[in-house]
Amino acid sequence: MAEHRVKGLAFASVYVDDFQRAYDFYSGVLGLEKEYDMGSAACFFKLPDNTGLYLQGKNKAASHGEDTMRTAFVLSVESPAATHERLKAAGVKFIHSEPRHMGGEQYWFQFCDPAGNILEALGSK
C-alpha cells in the first residue's frame, strides 16, 4: 500500500490571463528565479526547497471572494511583516491588512497576484 501514498508536493501551478504582467510580479516583486521557459506564455520558477512554480498565461479569469472555495499555496518567508510591507509598497492587493498570528511564532497573510489568484505567506515574525 505504501506505493500509493502521496510523497510530497512536486510544484505549484498558477494560471493567469496576462503572462508578462504575472511574470514581472513573480520574478520582480516576489523575487522568484526562472529556471526555464516553456513556450511563449509559460515558464518554470525554481524554489529553494527542491520544488517549483509553473506559471502559464493566456487563461480566462475566474471570479472568487474570500469565502469561496479555492486552492491556494503558501510561500514560506523569513519575515511575514517585512514581506507584507514589501508587497504593500509594490501596490499588491491584500485579503489581510496585516499578518495574522497563528500561534507560537508563526504569522500568516493572504494576498493576490495581478491575475487575482490568492497566495499566502507564512513565517516567524
Short mmCIF file of the C-alpha atoms (twelve columns), coordinates in Angstrom:
data_MODEL
# 
_entry.id   MODEL 
# 
loop_
_atom_site.group_PDB 
_atom_site.id 
_atom_site.type_symbol 
_atom_site.label_atom_id 
_atom_site.label_alt_id 
_atom_site.label_comp_id 
_atom_site.label_asym_id 
_atom_site.label_seq_id 
_atom_site.Cartn_x 
_atom_site.Cartn_y 
_atom_site.Cartn_z 
_atom_site.pdbx_PDB_model_num 
ATOM 1   C CA . MET A 1   0.000   0.000  0.000   1 
ATOM 2   C CA . ALA A 2   2.859   2.443  0.637   1 
ATOM 3   C CA . GLU A 3   3.440   2.912  -3.120  1 
ATOM 4   C CA . HIS A 4   0.043   4.673  -3.356  1 
ATOM 5   C CA . ARG A 5   0.790   7.373  -0.797  1 
ATOM 6   C CA . VAL A 6   1.499   10.965 -1.725  1 
ATOM 7   C CA . LYS A 7   5.208   11.661 -1.245  1 
ATOM 8   C CA . GLY A 8   5.018   15.441 -1.216  1 
ATOM 9   C CA . LEU A 9   4.301   18.460 -3.380  1 
ATOM 10  C CA . ALA A 10  6.167   18.420 -6.695  1 
ATOM 11  C CA . PHE A 11  5.358   22.033 -7.640  1 
ATOM 12  C CA . ALA A 12  2.534   24.570 -7.681  1 
ATOM 13  C CA . SER A 13  0.810   25.714 -10.882 1 
ATOM 14  C CA . VAL A 14  -0.517  29.240 -11.354 1 
ATOM 15  C CA . TYR A 15  -2.798  30.069 -14.269 1 
ATOM 16  C CA . VAL A 16  -3.052  33.725 -15.256 1 
ATOM 17  C CA . ASP A 17  -4.500  35.853 -18.013 1 
ATOM 18  C CA . ASP A 18  -1.589  38.235 -18.712 1 
ATOM 19  C CA . PHE A 19  1.634   36.217 -18.663 1 
ATOM 20  C CA . GLN A 20  4.054   39.162 -18.822 1 
ATOM 21  C CA . ARG A 21  2.351   41.052 -16.017 1 
ATOM 22  C CA . ALA A 22  2.304   37.919 -13.844 1 
ATOM 23  C CA . TYR A 23  5.907   37.080 -14.746 1 
ATOM 24  C CA . ASP A 24  7.003   40.573 -13.678 1 
ATOM 25  C CA . PHE A 25  5.189   40.071 -10.353 1 
ATOM 26  C CA . TYR A 26  6.549   36.594 -9.588  1 
ATOM 27  C CA . SER A 27  10.105  37.422 -10.659 1 
ATOM 28  C CA . GLY A 28  10.347  41.099 -9.681  1 
ATOM 29  C CA . VAL A 29  8.056   41.542 -6.673  1 
ATOM 30  C CA . LEU A 30  8.342   38.039 -5.166  1 
ATOM 31  C CA . GLY A 31  11.922  37.528 -6.363  1 
ATOM 32  C CA . LEU A 32  11.484  34.040 -7.809  1 
ATOM 33  C CA . GLU A 33  14.227  32.773 -10.122 1 
ATOM 34  C CA . LYS A 34  13.145  31.455 -13.521 1 
ATOM 35  C CA . GLU A 35  14.627  28.045 -14.262 1 
ATOM 36  C CA . TYR A 36  13.407  27.801 -17.870 1 
ATOM 37  C CA . ASP A 37  10.801  28.991 -20.375 1 
ATOM 38  C CA . MET A 38  8.033   26.669 -21.510 1 
ATOM 39  C CA . GLY A 39  6.844   28.330 -24.706 1 
ATOM 40  C CA . SER A 40  5.924   31.962 -25.218 1 
ATOM 41  C CA . ALA A 41  3.444   32.223 -22.326 1 
ATOM 42  C CA . ALA A 42  4.730   29.822 -19.661 1 
ATOM 43  C CA . CYS A 43  7.775   29.259 -17.506 1 
ATOM 44  C CA . PHE A 44  9.016   27.328 -14.505 1 
ATOM 45  C CA . PHE A 45  10.426  29.043 -11.412 1 
ATOM 46  C CA . LYS A 46  12.845  27.219 -9.141  1 
ATOM 47  C CA . LEU A 47  12.124  27.295 -5.397  1 
ATOM 48  C CA . PRO A 48  14.765  26.687 -2.705  1 
ATOM 49  C CA . ASP A 49  13.068  23.593 -1.245  1 
ATOM 50  C CA . ASN A 50  13.590  21.476 -4.380  1 
ATOM 51  C CA . THR A 51  10.122  22.291 -5.714  1 
ATOM 52  C CA . GLY A 52  8.971   24.901 -8.162  1 
ATOM 53  C CA . LEU A 53  6.203   27.053 -9.529  1 
ATOM 54  C CA . TYR A 54  4.761   26.670 -13.029 1 
ATOM 55  C CA . LEU A 55  3.304   29.898 -14.463 1 
ATOM 56  C CA . GLN A 56  1.020   29.747 -17.516 1 
ATOM 57  C CA . GLY A 57  -0.606  32.704 -19.246 1 
ATOM 58  C CA . LYS A 58  -3.475  33.150 -21.730 1 
ATOM 59  C CA . ASN A 59  -6.172  31.846 -19.366 1 
ATOM 60  C CA . LYS A 60  -9.613  33.316 -18.626 1 
ATOM 61  C CA . ALA A 61  -10.082 34.970 -15.238 1 
ATOM 62  C CA . ALA A 62  -12.373 33.339 -12.671 1 
ATOM 63  C CA . SER A 63  -14.198 35.318 -10.013 1 
ATOM 64  C CA . HIS A 64  -13.982 34.438 -6.319  1 
ATOM 65  C CA . GLY A 65  -14.323 36.037 -2.916  1 
ATOM 66  C CA . GLU A 66  -12.694 35.466 0.455   1 
ATOM 67  C CA . ASP A 67  -15.402 32.981 1.464   1 
ATOM 68  C CA . THR A 68  -15.468 30.910 -1.743  1 
ATOM 69  C CA . MET A 69  -13.852 27.523 -2.309  1 
ATOM 70  C CA . ARG A 70  -10.458 27.629 -3.966  1 
ATOM 71  C CA . THR A 71  -6.983  26.204 -3.765  1 
ATOM 72  C CA . ALA A 72  -4.086  28.343 -2.633  1 
ATOM 73  C CA . PHE A 73  -0.470  27.663 -1.835  1 
ATOM 74  C CA . VAL A 74  1.620   29.051 0.987   1 
ATOM 75  C CA . LEU A 75  5.022   30.645 0.437   1 
ATOM 76  C CA . SER A 76  7.492   30.231 3.282   1 
ATOM 77  C CA . VAL A 77  9.061   33.621 4.095   1 
ATOM 78  C CA . GLU A 78  11.701  34.812 6.550   1 
ATOM 79  C CA . SER A 79  9.562   37.632 7.934   1 
ATOM 80  C CA . PRO A 80  5.829   37.937 7.227   1 
ATOM 81  C CA . ALA A 81  5.899   41.557 8.438   1 
ATOM 82  C CA . ALA A 82  8.746   42.548 6.093   1 
ATOM 83  C CA . THR A 83  7.195   40.621 3.192   1 
ATOM 84  C CA . HIS A 84  3.822   42.301 3.811   1 
ATOM 85  C CA . GLU A 85  5.463   45.751 3.806   1 
ATOM 86  C CA . ARG A 86  7.412   44.997 0.595   1 
ATOM 87  C CA . LEU A 87  4.237   43.797 -1.156  1 
ATOM 88  C CA . LYS A 88  2.289   46.797 0.153   1 
ATOM 89  C CA . ALA A 89  4.926   49.166 -1.264  1 
ATOM 90  C CA . ALA A 90  4.554   47.378 -4.625  1 
ATOM 91  C CA . GLY A 91  0.790   48.054 -4.614  1 
ATOM 92  C CA . VAL A 92  -0.267  44.428 -4.121  1 
ATOM 93  C CA . LYS A 93  -3.922  43.729 -3.201  1 
ATOM 94  C CA . PHE A 94  -4.352  42.019 0.193   1 
ATOM 95  C CA . ILE A 95  -7.022  39.842 1.771   1 
ATOM 96  C CA . HIS A 96  -5.498  40.558 5.214   1 
ATOM 97  C CA . SER A 97  -4.405  44.103 6.052   1 
ATOM 98  C CA . GLU A 98  -1.589  42.757 8.248   1 
ATOM 99  C CA . PRO A 99  -0.036  39.370 9.136   1 
ATOM 100 C CA . ARG A 100 -2.213  37.296 11.485  1 
ATOM 101 C CA . HIS A 101 -0.845  35.371 14.458  1 
ATOM 102 C CA . MET A 102 -1.340  31.616 14.012  1 
ATOM 103 C CA . GLY A 103 0.096   30.518 17.357  1 
ATOM 104 C CA . GLY A 104 3.642   30.129 18.581  1 
ATOM 105 C CA . GLU A 105 5.893   32.339 16.482  1 
ATOM 106 C CA . GLN A 106 4.019   31.803 13.189  1 
ATOM 107 C CA . TYR A 107 2.336   34.633 11.273  1 
ATOM 108 C CA . TRP A 108 0.367   34.334 8.020   1 
ATOM 109 C CA . PHE A 109 -1.465  36.502 5.493   1 
ATOM 110 C CA . GLN A 110 -3.187  36.243 2.120   1 
ATOM 111 C CA . PHE A 111 -2.620  38.462 -0.912  1 
ATOM 112 C CA . CYS A 112 -3.364  38.464 -4.641  1 
ATOM 113 C CA . ASP A 113 -1.195  38.215 -7.718  1 
ATOM 114 C CA . PRO A 114 -2.017  40.522 -10.674 1 
ATOM 115 C CA . ALA A 115 -4.453  37.930 -12.102 1 
ATOM 116 C CA . GLY A 116 -6.392  37.764 -8.813  1 
ATOM 117 C CA . ASN A 117 -5.049  34.389 -7.666  1 
ATOM 118 C CA . ILE A 118 -4.868  34.234 -3.887  1 
ATOM 119 C CA . LEU A 119 -1.453  33.423 -2.429  1 
ATOM 120 C CA . GLU A 120 -0.417  33.036 1.195   1 
ATOM 121 C CA . ALA A 121 2.770   33.825 3.119   1 
ATOM 122 C CA . LEU A 122 3.861   32.148 6.370   1 
ATOM 123 C CA . GLY A 123 6.826   32.650 8.659   1 
ATOM 124 C CA . SER A 124 8.078   33.796 12.030  1 
ATOM 125 C CA . LYS A 125 7.715   37.436 12.963  1 
# 
